[in-house]
């Protein structure tokens, strides 16, 4: 989402790093470009104006201009102010400190992803050892109730039985009573939306709020809608008093202005971000981590958390022991690792979390694989025998033809995978000798043909 903004800020920062001596005029020129980059990213113009003034006020001080690396100091100030703009170190965790069941309302316009976000939030809370109940209270959108029931079955989370003929307030009241009697910790209410704010909708939501006294009223905003999402959030906040925001579709290709503006305009924190359609694609929002990604500094902490949540510890230990004993990394290992990585999200999102890798992937000019290509690689490896995966050098012409037919690919694609895997094997051995620092350095230096896909 922030690719264009990241590229433009990177150009500004390159100029700043190249200047050994800085003056107020240099800072003024740099901030003019920062201002244009933010405006083009659809950040609210009032927010941009205040942001630039804060950075200028800090950047023209003698401590900065007379320091040994003034350009780096200005970059740090931009980083720090962006973090503050998006919420800083404010505690954005859910307020669940109440007698259960704790009520959480999700509100927003149609199409923002409320129902899916309800499922994602329930899965998140279940992982926190909570017992959530999902409540479909949108009786207006066709199939909204059934959609939430389907999500509940996929997640093995109970969904309260409601019908489209019922009134939303009656559904919510009965669901809360049911949750109280059946030992649920949290009740998540999927409320109705509209294509735009209207009094009928708001009166209905206000009635539900007054009846349930929810600890959280989370506004679900589609990040792809830019400033309109910010304007709508302000409208909901004025009428309902929202407690936080869930930004959906942050993995899209919009400019990202909503993500940068919404906290400053509404005064309410972004609590979660949706990064895909999968039900585990909901992340707790951390302003400093997102800013680091925008500025090309990576996000190692999130990468580690994702790895800890998705990686199979037994598989990791097995591979580590195998590498120590034999030093071999075969196609079976590669397929297992590929499956583990896929659980963490798209390859592009993972690479952007590694410092320097986001830019390296861009410089590879399309060499990075798509999700479709990754599936093709798995299909090729799955068509091999156990012996072939353990020792790919035995795969001769007839075996390649059989593998190609079995995987629905061509012999040329099988050859290409085997060739690149052989090269990657050599790299893995070299990086193993170099240790963790060498691994990161090697990853940054990888070019086209070094990866086995």
TORKOL-4160 file (C-alpha; in steps of 0.2 Angstrom, whole numbers, padded with zeros to 4 digits, m for minus):
453
<pt num="1" X="0000" Y="0000" Z="0000"/>
<pt num="2" X="0014" Y="0012" Z="0004"/>
<pt num="3" X="0025" Y="0008" Z="m0010"/>
<pt num="4" X="0024" Y="0025" Z="m0019"/>
<pt num="5" X="0026" Y="0035" Z="m0003"/>
<pt num="6" X="0041" Y="0024" Z="0002"/>
<pt num="7" X="0049" Y="0027" Z="m0014"/>
<pt num="8" X="0047" Y="0046" Z="m0013"/>
<pt num="9" X="0053" Y="0047" Z="0005"/>
<pt num="10" X="0068" Y="0036" Z="0000"/>
<pt num="11" X="0073" Y="0049" Z="m0013"/>
<pt num="12" X="0072" Y="0063" Z="0000"/>
<pt num="13" X="0082" Y="0054" Z="0012"/>
<pt num="14" X="0095" Y="0050" Z="0000"/>
<pt num="15" X="0098" Y="0068" Z="m0003"/>
<pt num="16" X="0098" Y="0072" Z="0016"/>
<pt num="17" X="0111" Y="0058" Z="0019"/>
<pt num="18" X="0122" Y="0065" Z="0005"/>
<pt num="19" X="0124" Y="0082" Z="0013"/>
<pt num="20" X="0138" Y="0084" Z="0026"/>
<pt num="21" X="0132" Y="0101" Z="0031"/>
<pt num="22" X="0114" Y="0107" Z="0032"/>
<pt num="23" X="0106" Y="0124" Z="0033"/>
<pt num="24" X="0088" Y="0129" Z="0037"/>
<pt num="25" X="0086" Y="0131" Z="0018"/>
<pt num="26" X="0091" Y="0113" Z="0015"/>
<pt num="27" X="0078" Y="0107" Z="0028"/>
<pt num="28" X="0065" Y="0118" Z="0020"/>
<pt num="29" X="0068" Y="0110" Z="0003"/>
<pt num="30" X="0068" Y="0093" Z="0010"/>
<pt num="31" X="0052" Y="0096" Z="0020"/>
<pt num="32" X="0043" Y="0103" Z="0005"/>
<pt num="33" X="0046" Y="0086" Z="m0004"/>
<pt num="34" X="0040" Y="0077" Z="0011"/>
<pt num="35" X="0025" Y="0087" Z="0011"/>
<pt num="36" X="0021" Y="0084" Z="m0007"/>
<pt num="37" X="0024" Y="0065" Z="m0004"/>
<pt num="38" X="0012" Y="0065" Z="0010"/>
<pt num="39" X="m0001" Y="0075" Z="0001"/>
<pt num="40" X="0000" Y="0063" Z="m0015"/>
<pt num="41" X="m0002" Y="0049" Z="m0003"/>
<pt num="42" X="m0019" Y="0056" Z="0001"/>
<pt num="43" X="m0015" Y="0061" Z="0019"/>
<pt num="44" X="m0027" Y="0074" Z="0026"/>
<pt num="45" X="m0020" Y="0091" Z="0022"/>
<pt num="46" X="m0022" Y="0098" Z="0039"/>
<pt num="47" X="m0013" Y="0083" Z="0046"/>
<pt num="48" X="0001" Y="0086" Z="0034"/>
<pt num="49" X="0003" Y="0105" Z="0038"/>
<pt num="50" X="0004" Y="0101" Z="0057"/>
<pt num="51" X="0016" Y="0087" Z="0054"/>
<pt num="52" X="0028" Y="0097" Z="0043"/>
<pt num="53" X="0028" Y="0111" Z="0056"/>
<pt num="54" X="0032" Y="0100" Z="0070"/>
<pt num="55" X="0047" Y="0092" Z="0060"/>
<pt num="56" X="0053" Y="0109" Z="0055"/>
<pt num="57" X="0052" Y="0115" Z="0073"/>
<pt num="58" X="0064" Y="0101" Z="0078"/>
<pt num="59" X="0075" Y="0100" Z="0063"/>
<pt num="60" X="0081" Y="0118" Z="0062"/>
<pt num="61" X="0088" Y="0118" Z="0080"/>
<pt num="62" X="0107" Y="0120" Z="0083"/>
<pt num="63" X="0108" Y="0102" Z="0090"/>
<pt num="64" X="0103" Y="0095" Z="0073"/>
<pt num="65" X="0111" Y="0107" Z="0061"/>
<pt num="66" X="0128" Y="0107" Z="0070"/>
<pt num="67" X="0128" Y="0088" Z="0073"/>
<pt num="68" X="0140" Y="0076" Z="0064"/>
<pt num="69" X="0126" Y="0069" Z="0053"/>
<pt num="70" X="0113" Y="0082" Z="0052"/>
<pt num="71" X="0104" Y="0073" Z="0038"/>
<pt num="72" X="0102" Y="0057" Z="0048"/>
<pt num="73" X="0095" Y="0067" Z="0062"/>
<pt num="74" X="0082" Y="0075" Z="0051"/>
<pt num="75" X="0077" Y="0057" Z="0045"/>
<pt num="76" X="0076" Y="0052" Z="0063"/>
<pt num="77" X="0064" Y="0066" Z="0067"/>
<pt num="78" X="0053" Y="0062" Z="0052"/>
<pt num="79" X="0052" Y="0044" Z="0058"/>
<pt num="80" X="0048" Y="0049" Z="0076"/>
<pt num="81" X="0035" Y="0062" Z="0071"/>
<pt num="82" X="0027" Y="0049" Z="0059"/>
<pt num="83" X="0026" Y="0037" Z="0074"/>
<pt num="84" X="0018" Y="0050" Z="0085"/>
<pt num="85" X="0006" Y="0055" Z="0071"/>
<pt num="86" X="m0001" Y="0037" Z="0070"/>
<pt num="87" X="m0003" Y="0035" Z="0089"/>
<pt num="88" X="0015" Y="0033" Z="0096"/>
<pt num="89" X="0017" Y="0021" Z="0110"/>
<pt num="90" X="m0001" Y="0023" Z="0115"/>
<pt num="91" X="m0009" Y="0007" Z="0122"/>
<pt num="92" X="m0021" Y="0001" Z="0109"/>
<pt num="93" X="m0025" Y="m0016" Z="0116"/>
<pt num="94" X="m0043" Y="m0021" Z="0118"/>
<pt num="95" X="m0052" Y="m0016" Z="0135"/>
<pt num="96" X="m0058" Y="m0032" Z="0141"/>
<pt num="97" X="m0057" Y="m0028" Z="0160"/>
<pt num="98" X="m0075" Y="m0030" Z="0164"/>
<pt num="99" X="m0087" Y="m0044" Z="0171"/>
<pt num="100" X="m0089" Y="m0056" Z="0157"/>
<pt num="101" X="m0096" Y="m0057" Z="0144"/>
<pt num="102" X="m0088" Y="m0041" Z="0137"/>
<pt num="103" X="m0097" Y="m0034" Z="0123"/>
<pt num="104" X="m0088" Y="m0028" Z="0107"/>
<pt num="105" X="m0098" Y="m0019" Z="0093"/>
<pt num="106" X="m0091" Y="m0018" Z="0075"/>
<pt num="107" X="m0098" Y="m0004" Z="0065"/>
<pt num="108" X="m0095" Y="0004" Z="0048"/>
<pt num="109" X="m0101" Y="0006" Z="0031"/>
<pt num="110" X="m0106" Y="m0009" Z="0019"/>
<pt num="111" X="m0091" Y="m0016" Z="0010"/>
<pt num="112" X="m0078" Y="m0011" Z="0023"/>
<pt num="113" X="m0076" Y="m0029" Z="0029"/>
<pt num="114" X="m0085" Y="m0029" Z="0045"/>
<pt num="115" X="m0091" Y="m0047" Z="0045"/>
<pt num="116" X="m0075" Y="m0054" Z="0040"/>
<pt num="117" X="m0066" Y="m0043" Z="0053"/>
<pt num="118" X="m0078" Y="m0051" Z="0066"/>
<pt num="119" X="m0072" Y="m0068" Z="0062"/>
<pt num="120" X="m0054" Y="m0063" Z="0062"/>
<pt num="121" X="m0056" Y="m0054" Z="0079"/>
<pt num="122" X="m0065" Y="m0070" Z="0086"/>
<pt num="123" X="m0050" Y="m0080" Z="0080"/>
<pt num="124" X="m0038" Y="m0068" Z="0088"/>
<pt num="125" X="m0047" Y="m0068" Z="0105"/>
<pt num="126" X="m0048" Y="m0087" Z="0104"/>
<pt num="127" X="m0029" Y="m0088" Z="0102"/>
<pt num="128" X="m0029" Y="m0077" Z="0118"/>
<pt num="129" X="m0038" Y="m0091" Z="0127"/>
<pt num="130" X="m0055" Y="m0082" Z="0127"/>
<pt num="131" X="m0072" Y="m0090" Z="0123"/>
<pt num="132" X="m0080" Y="m0078" Z="0110"/>
<pt num="133" X="m0098" Y="m0078" Z="0104"/>
<pt num="134" X="m0101" Y="m0071" Z="0086"/>
<pt num="135" X="m0118" Y="m0062" Z="0084"/>
<pt num="136" X="m0125" Y="m0058" Z="0067"/>
<pt num="137" X="m0136" Y="m0042" Z="0069"/>
<pt num="138" X="m0136" Y="m0036" Z="0051"/>
<pt num="139" X="m0153" Y="m0041" Z="0045"/>
<pt num="140" X="m0153" Y="m0030" Z="0030"/>
<pt num="141" X="m0138" Y="m0036" Z="0019"/>
<pt num="142" X="m0143" Y="m0052" Z="0010"/>
<pt num="143" X="m0133" Y="m0067" Z="0016"/>
<pt num="144" X="m0124" Y="m0057" Z="0030"/>
<pt num="145" X="m0131" Y="m0069" Z="0044"/>
<pt num="146" X="m0126" Y="m0084" Z="0034"/>
<pt num="147" X="m0109" Y="m0077" Z="0030"/>
<pt num="148" X="m0105" Y="m0076" Z="0049"/>
<pt num="149" X="m0112" Y="m0093" Z="0052"/>
<pt num="150" X="m0100" Y="m0100" Z="0038"/>
<pt num="151" X="m0085" Y="m0091" Z="0046"/>
<pt num="152" X="m0090" Y="m0098" Z="0063"/>
<pt num="153" X="m0090" Y="m0116" Z="0057"/>
<pt num="154" X="m0073" Y="m0113" Z="0049"/>
<pt num="155" X="m0066" Y="m0106" Z="0065"/>
<pt num="156" X="m0075" Y="m0118" Z="0076"/>
<pt num="157" X="m0083" Y="m0103" Z="0085"/>
<pt num="158" X="m0101" Y="m0103" Z="0090"/>
<pt num="159" X="m0112" Y="m0091" Z="0081"/>
<pt num="160" X="m0129" Y="m0085" Z="0089"/>
<pt num="161" X="m0144" Y="m0091" Z="0080"/>
<pt num="162" X="m0153" Y="m0076" Z="0073"/>
<pt num="163" X="m0165" Y="m0073" Z="0059"/>
<pt num="164" X="m0167" Y="m0059" Z="0046"/>
<pt num="165" X="m0185" Y="m0056" Z="0052"/>
<pt num="166" X="m0179" Y="m0051" Z="0069"/>
<pt num="167" X="m0175" Y="m0033" Z="0075"/>
<pt num="168" X="m0157" Y="m0030" Z="0078"/>
<pt num="169" X="m0159" Y="m0024" Z="0095"/>
<pt num="170" X="m0169" Y="m0039" Z="0100"/>
<pt num="171" X="m0155" Y="m0051" Z="0093"/>
<pt num="172" X="m0142" Y="m0042" Z="0103"/>
<pt num="173" X="m0151" Y="m0042" Z="0119"/>
<pt num="174" X="m0155" Y="m0061" Z="0117"/>
<pt num="175" X="m0137" Y="m0065" Z="0112"/>
<pt num="176" X="m0130" Y="m0056" Z="0127"/>
<pt num="177" X="m0142" Y="m0065" Z="0139"/>
<pt num="178" X="m0137" Y="m0081" Z="0130"/>
<pt num="179" X="m0118" Y="m0077" Z="0132"/>
<pt num="180" X="m0121" Y="m0073" Z="0151"/>
<pt num="181" X="m0129" Y="m0090" Z="0154"/>
<pt num="182" X="m0117" Y="m0100" Z="0144"/>
<pt num="183" X="m0100" Y="m0094" Z="0150"/>
<pt num="184" X="m0094" Y="m0084" Z="0135"/>
<pt num="185" X="m0080" Y="m0071" Z="0139"/>
<pt num="186" X="m0083" Y="m0060" Z="0124"/>
<pt num="187" X="m0098" Y="m0056" Z="0113"/>
<pt num="188" X="m0094" Y="m0049" Z="0096"/>
<pt num="189" X="m0108" Y="m0040" Z="0087"/>
<pt num="190" X="m0108" Y="m0038" Z="0068"/>
<pt num="191" X="m0120" Y="m0023" Z="0066"/>
<pt num="192" X="m0128" Y="m0017" Z="0050"/>
<pt num="193" X="m0119" Y="m0005" Z="0038"/>
<pt num="194" X="m0125" Y="0007" Z="0024"/>
<pt num="195" X="m0117" Y="0014" Z="0008"/>
<pt num="196" X="m0117" Y="0031" Z="0018"/>
<pt num="197" X="m0121" Y="0037" Z="0035"/>
<pt num="198" X="m0140" Y="0040" Z="0038"/>
<pt num="199" X="m0150" Y="0044" Z="0054"/>
<pt num="200" X="m0160" Y="0027" Z="0053"/>
<pt num="201" X="m0143" Y="0017" Z="0054"/>
<pt num="202" X="m0136" Y="0028" Z="0068"/>
<pt num="203" X="m0152" Y="0028" Z="0078"/>
<pt num="204" X="m0152" Y="0009" Z="0077"/>
<pt num="205" X="m0133" Y="0008" Z="0082"/>
<pt num="206" X="m0136" Y="0021" Z="0096"/>
<pt num="207" X="m0150" Y="0010" Z="0103"/>
<pt num="208" X="m0139" Y="m0006" Z="0103"/>
<pt num="209" X="m0125" Y="0004" Z="0111"/>
<pt num="210" X="m0136" Y="0011" Z="0125"/>
<pt num="211" X="m0143" Y="m0007" Z="0128"/>
<pt num="212" X="m0126" Y="m0016" Z="0129"/>
<pt num="213" X="m0114" Y="m0003" Z="0135"/>
<pt num="214" X="m0100" Y="m0011" Z="0125"/>
<pt num="215" X="m0082" Y="m0009" Z="0131"/>
<pt num="216" X="m0077" Y="m0007" Z="0113"/>
<pt num="217" X="m0085" Y="0001" Z="0098"/>
<pt num="218" X="m0073" Y="m0003" Z="0084"/>
<pt num="219" X="m0075" Y="0006" Z="0068"/>
<pt num="220" X="m0070" Y="m0004" Z="0053"/>
<pt num="221" X="m0063" Y="0006" Z="0039"/>
<pt num="222" X="m0058" Y="0001" Z="0022"/>
<pt num="223" X="m0040" Y="0008" Z="0019"/>
<pt num="224" X="m0043" Y="0008" Z="0000"/>
<pt num="225" X="m0056" Y="0022" Z="0001"/>
<pt num="226" X="m0043" Y="0035" Z="0007"/>
<pt num="227" X="m0049" Y="0051" Z="0015"/>
<pt num="228" X="m0067" Y="0046" Z="0014"/>
<pt num="229" X="m0063" Y="0032" Z="0027"/>
<pt num="230" X="m0057" Y="0046" Z="0038"/>
<pt num="231" X="m0072" Y="0057" Z="0035"/>
<pt num="232" X="m0084" Y="0042" Z="0039"/>
<pt num="233" X="m0074" Y="0038" Z="0054"/>
<pt num="234" X="m0077" Y="0055" Z="0061"/>
<pt num="235" X="m0095" Y="0054" Z="0058"/>
<pt num="236" X="m0097" Y="0037" Z="0067"/>
<pt num="237" X="m0086" Y="0044" Z="0081"/>
<pt num="238" X="m0097" Y="0060" Z="0083"/>
<pt num="239" X="m0113" Y="0049" Z="0085"/>
<pt num="240" X="m0107" Y="0033" Z="0094"/>
<pt num="241" X="m0090" Y="0038" Z="0102"/>
<pt num="242" X="m0080" Y="0024" Z="0094"/>
<pt num="243" X="m0065" Y="0017" Z="0105"/>
<pt num="244" X="m0054" Y="0012" Z="0091"/>
<pt num="245" X="m0052" Y="0007" Z="0072"/>
<pt num="246" X="m0049" Y="m0008" Z="0062"/>
<pt num="247" X="m0041" Y="m0004" Z="0046"/>
<pt num="248" X="m0045" Y="m0017" Z="0032"/>
<pt num="249" X="m0036" Y="m0020" Z="0016"/>
<pt num="250" X="m0020" Y="m0013" Z="0021"/>
<pt num="251" X="m0012" Y="m0026" Z="0009"/>
<pt num="252" X="m0020" Y="m0017" Z="m0006"/>
<pt num="253" X="m0012" Y="m0004" Z="m0018"/>
<pt num="254" X="m0021" Y="0012" Z="m0012"/>
<pt num="255" X="m0010" Y="0027" Z="m0007"/>
<pt num="256" X="m0012" Y="0024" Z="0012"/>
<pt num="257" X="m0018" Y="0041" Z="0017"/>
<pt num="258" X="m0031" Y="0034" Z="0029"/>
<pt num="259" X="m0019" Y="0024" Z="0039"/>
<pt num="260" X="m0008" Y="0040" Z="0042"/>
<pt num="261" X="m0023" Y="0052" Z="0045"/>
<pt num="262" X="m0036" Y="0043" Z="0055"/>
<pt num="263" X="m0029" Y="0044" Z="0072"/>
<pt num="264" X="m0025" Y="0062" Z="0070"/>
<pt num="265" X="m0042" Y="0067" Z="0064"/>
<pt num="266" X="m0053" Y="0056" Z="0075"/>
<pt num="267" X="m0041" Y="0055" Z="0091"/>
<pt num="268" X="m0045" Y="0036" Z="0092"/>
<pt num="269" X="m0032" Y="0023" Z="0090"/>
<pt num="270" X="m0030" Y="0011" Z="0076"/>
<pt num="271" X="m0031" Y="m0006" Z="0086"/>
<pt num="272" X="m0030" Y="m0019" Z="0072"/>
<pt num="273" X="m0025" Y="m0020" Z="0053"/>
<pt num="274" X="m0031" Y="m0032" Z="0041"/>
<pt num="275" X="m0018" Y="m0038" Z="0029"/>
<pt num="276" X="m0027" Y="m0051" Z="0018"/>
<pt num="277" X="m0043" Y="m0061" Z="0016"/>
<pt num="278" X="m0037" Y="m0076" Z="0026"/>
<pt num="279" X="m0045" Y="m0077" Z="0044"/>
<pt num="280" X="m0028" Y="m0076" Z="0052"/>
<pt num="281" X="m0023" Y="m0060" Z="0043"/>
<pt num="282" X="m0027" Y="m0048" Z="0057"/>
<pt num="283" X="m0012" Y="m0040" Z="0066"/>
<pt num="284" X="m0012" Y="m0029" Z="0081"/>
<pt num="285" X="m0007" Y="m0012" Z="0076"/>
<pt num="286" X="0010" Y="m0005" Z="0081"/>
<pt num="287" X="0013" Y="0013" Z="0074"/>
<pt num="288" X="0032" Y="0012" Z="0075"/>
<pt num="289" X="0033" Y="m0005" Z="0065"/>
<pt num="290" X="0022" Y="0002" Z="0051"/>
<pt num="291" X="0032" Y="0018" Z="0050"/>
<pt num="292" X="0048" Y="0007" Z="0049"/>
<pt num="293" X="0041" Y="m0002" Z="0035"/>
<pt num="294" X="0036" Y="0014" Z="0026"/>
<pt num="295" X="0053" Y="0021" Z="0028"/>
<pt num="296" X="0061" Y="0005" Z="0021"/>
<pt num="297" X="0068" Y="0000" Z="0038"/>
<pt num="298" X="0059" Y="m0017" Z="0039"/>
<pt num="299" X="0049" Y="m0024" Z="0054"/>
<pt num="300" X="0059" Y="m0038" Z="0062"/>
<pt num="301" X="0048" Y="m0039" Z="0078"/>
<pt num="302" X="0032" Y="m0043" Z="0068"/>
<pt num="303" X="0042" Y="m0055" Z="0057"/>
<pt num="304" X="0048" Y="m0064" Z="0073"/>
<pt num="305" X="0030" Y="m0064" Z="0081"/>
<pt num="306" X="0023" Y="m0071" Z="0065"/>
<pt num="307" X="0036" Y="m0085" Z="0064"/>
<pt num="308" X="0033" Y="m0089" Z="0082"/>
<pt num="309" X="0014" Y="m0091" Z="0079"/>
<pt num="310" X="0015" Y="m0101" Z="0063"/>
<pt num="311" X="0031" Y="m0111" Z="0063"/>
<pt num="312" X="0032" Y="m0129" Z="0068"/>
<pt num="313" X="0045" Y="m0130" Z="0082"/>
<pt num="314" X="0048" Y="m0148" Z="0080"/>
<pt num="315" X="0051" Y="m0146" Z="0061"/>
<pt num="316" X="0063" Y="m0132" Z="0065"/>
<pt num="317" X="0073" Y="m0142" Z="0077"/>
<pt num="318" X="0073" Y="m0157" Z="0065"/>
<pt num="319" X="0080" Y="m0146" Z="0051"/>
<pt num="320" X="0093" Y="m0138" Z="0063"/>
<pt num="321" X="0099" Y="m0155" Z="0068"/>
<pt num="322" X="0099" Y="m0162" Z="0051"/>
<pt num="323" X="0110" Y="m0147" Z="0045"/>
<pt num="324" X="0122" Y="m0149" Z="0059"/>
<pt num="325" X="0124" Y="m0168" Z="0055"/>
<pt num="326" X="0124" Y="m0169" Z="0036"/>
<pt num="327" X="0124" Y="m0151" Z="0030"/>
<pt num="328" X="0111" Y="m0155" Z="0018"/>
<pt num="329" X="0096" Y="m0146" Z="0013"/>
<pt num="330" X="0085" Y="m0156" Z="0001"/>
<pt num="331" X="0069" Y="m0153" Z="m0008"/>
<pt num="332" X="0059" Y="m0161" Z="0005"/>
<pt num="333" X="0066" Y="m0148" Z="0018"/>
<pt num="334" X="0062" Y="m0134" Z="0005"/>
<pt num="335" X="0044" Y="m0139" Z="0003"/>
<pt num="336" X="0041" Y="m0140" Z="0021"/>
<pt num="337" X="0049" Y="m0123" Z="0024"/>
<pt num="338" X="0039" Y="m0116" Z="0009"/>
<pt num="339" X="0023" Y="m0122" Z="0018"/>
<pt num="340" X="0028" Y="m0114" Z="0034"/>
<pt num="341" X="0032" Y="m0098" Z="0026"/>
<pt num="342" X="0015" Y="m0097" Z="0017"/>
<pt num="343" X="0006" Y="m0098" Z="0033"/>
<pt num="344" X="0015" Y="m0081" Z="0038"/>
<pt num="345" X="0007" Y="m0072" Z="0023"/>
<pt num="346" X="0012" Y="m0067" Z="0006"/>
<pt num="347" X="0031" Y="m0068" Z="0001"/>
<pt num="348" X="0031" Y="m0049" Z="m0003"/>
<pt num="349" X="0024" Y="m0045" Z="0014"/>
<pt num="350" X="0037" Y="m0056" Z="0023"/>
<pt num="351" X="0052" Y="m0048" Z="0013"/>
<pt num="352" X="0046" Y="m0031" Z="0017"/>
<pt num="353" X="0048" Y="m0035" Z="0035"/>
<pt num="354" X="0067" Y="m0039" Z="0033"/>
<pt num="355" X="0078" Y="m0023" Z="0033"/>
<pt num="356" X="0084" Y="m0019" Z="0015"/>
<pt num="357" X="0075" Y="m0034" Z="0007"/>
<pt num="358" X="0060" Y="m0024" Z="0001"/>
<pt num="359" X="0071" Y="m0013" Z="m0010"/>
<pt num="360" X="0081" Y="m0028" Z="m0015"/>
<pt num="361" X="0065" Y="m0037" Z="m0021"/>
<pt num="362" X="0060" Y="m0022" Z="m0032"/>
<pt num="363" X="0078" Y="m0022" Z="m0040"/>
<pt num="364" X="0076" Y="m0040" Z="m0045"/>
<pt num="365" X="0064" Y="m0033" Z="m0059"/>
<pt num="366" X="0050" Y="m0046" Z="m0057"/>
<pt num="367" X="0061" Y="m0061" Z="m0052"/>
<pt num="368" X="0052" Y="m0063" Z="m0036"/>
<pt num="369" X="0039" Y="m0077" Z="m0037"/>
<pt num="370" X="0020" Y="m0075" Z="m0037"/>
<pt num="371" X="0008" Y="m0085" Z="m0026"/>
<pt num="372" X="0004" Y="m0095" Z="m0042"/>
<pt num="373" X="0022" Y="m0099" Z="m0045"/>
<pt num="374" X="0024" Y="m0105" Z="m0027"/>
<pt num="375" X="0009" Y="m0117" Z="m0029"/>
<pt num="376" X="0017" Y="m0124" Z="m0045"/>
<pt num="377" X="0034" Y="m0127" Z="m0036"/>
<pt num="378" X="0024" Y="m0137" Z="m0023"/>
<pt num="379" X="0016" Y="m0147" Z="m0036"/>
<pt num="380" X="0032" Y="m0151" Z="m0044"/>
<pt num="381" X="0040" Y="m0157" Z="m0028"/>
<pt num="382" X="0024" Y="m0166" Z="m0023"/>
<pt num="383" X="0026" Y="m0176" Z="m0039"/>
<pt num="384" X="0043" Y="m0183" Z="m0035"/>
<pt num="385" X="0047" Y="m0199" Z="m0025"/>
<pt num="386" X="0054" Y="m0198" Z="m0008"/>
<pt num="387" X="0071" Y="m0203" Z="m0015"/>
<pt num="388" X="0070" Y="m0189" Z="m0028"/>
<pt num="389" X="0066" Y="m0176" Z="m0015"/>
<pt num="390" X="0081" Y="m0182" Z="m0004"/>
<pt num="391" X="0093" Y="m0182" Z="m0019"/>
<pt num="392" X="0088" Y="m0172" Z="m0034"/>
<pt num="393" X="0104" Y="m0177" Z="m0043"/>
<pt num="394" X="0096" Y="m0194" Z="m0048"/>
<pt num="395" X="0082" Y="m0186" Z="m0057"/>
<pt num="396" X="0086" Y="m0190" Z="m0076"/>
<pt num="397" X="0076" Y="m0186" Z="m0092"/>
<pt num="398" X="0063" Y="m0200" Z="m0090"/>
<pt num="399" X="0060" Y="m0195" Z="m0071"/>
<pt num="400" X="0058" Y="m0176" Z="m0076"/>
<pt num="401" X="0045" Y="m0181" Z="m0089"/>
<pt num="402" X="0035" Y="m0191" Z="m0076"/>
<pt num="403" X="0037" Y="m0177" Z="m0064"/>
<pt num="404" X="0031" Y="m0164" Z="m0077"/>
<pt num="405" X="0016" Y="m0174" Z="m0081"/>
<pt num="406" X="0011" Y="m0177" Z="m0063"/>
<pt num="407" X="0012" Y="m0159" Z="m0058"/>
<pt num="408" X="0004" Y="m0152" Z="m0074"/>
<pt num="409" X="0019" Y="m0142" Z="m0079"/>
<pt num="410" X="0033" Y="m0143" Z="m0092"/>
<pt num="411" X="0050" Y="m0152" Z="m0092"/>
<pt num="412" X="0057" Y="m0135" Z="m0094"/>
<pt num="413" X="0049" Y="m0129" Z="m0078"/>
<pt num="414" X="0055" Y="m0144" Z="m0069"/>
<pt num="415" X="0073" Y="m0141" Z="m0076"/>
<pt num="416" X="0072" Y="m0123" Z="m0070"/>
<pt num="417" X="0067" Y="m0128" Z="m0053"/>
<pt num="418" X="0081" Y="m0141" Z="m0051"/>
<pt num="419" X="0094" Y="m0129" Z="m0058"/>
<pt num="420" X="0090" Y="m0115" Z="m0046"/>
<pt num="421" X="0088" Y="m0127" Z="m0031"/>
<pt num="422" X="0106" Y="m0133" Z="m0035"/>
<pt num="423" X="0112" Y="m0115" Z="m0034"/>
<pt num="424" X="0102" Y="m0111" Z="m0019"/>
<pt num="425" X="0109" Y="m0127" Z="m0010"/>
<pt num="426" X="0127" Y="m0119" Z="m0012"/>
<pt num="427" X="0121" Y="m0103" Z="m0005"/>
<pt num="428" X="0113" Y="m0111" Z="0010"/>
<pt num="429" X="0129" Y="m0120" Z="0014"/>
<pt num="430" X="0139" Y="m0104" Z="0012"/>
<pt num="431" X="0127" Y="m0094" Z="0024"/>
<pt num="432" X="0127" Y="m0108" Z="0036"/>
<pt num="433" X="0146" Y="m0106" Z="0039"/>
<pt num="434" X="0144" Y="m0087" Z="0040"/>
<pt num="435" X="0132" Y="m0087" Z="0054"/>
<pt num="436" X="0116" Y="m0076" Z="0057"/>
<pt num="437" X="0125" Y="m0060" Z="0051"/>
<pt num="438" X="0131" Y="m0068" Z="0035"/>
<pt num="439" X="0113" Y="m0075" Z="0033"/>
<pt num="440" X="0105" Y="m0057" Z="0033"/>
<pt num="441" X="0119" Y="m0051" Z="0022"/>
<pt num="442" X="0117" Y="m0065" Z="0010"/>
<pt num="443" X="0098" Y="m0062" Z="0009"/>
<pt num="444" X="0101" Y="m0044" Z="0004"/>
<pt num="445" X="0113" Y="m0049" Z="m0009"/>
<pt num="446" X="0102" Y="m0062" Z="m0018"/>
<pt num="447" X="0098" Y="m0058" Z="m0036"/>
<pt num="448" X="0089" Y="m0066" Z="m0050"/>
<pt num="449" X="0092" Y="m0085" Z="m0051"/>
<pt num="450" X="0098" Y="m0087" Z="m0033"/>
<pt num="451" X="0081" Y="m0092" Z="m0026"/>
<pt num="452" X="0074" Y="m0109" Z="m0031"/>
<pt num="453" X="0059" Y="m0102" Z="m0040"/>
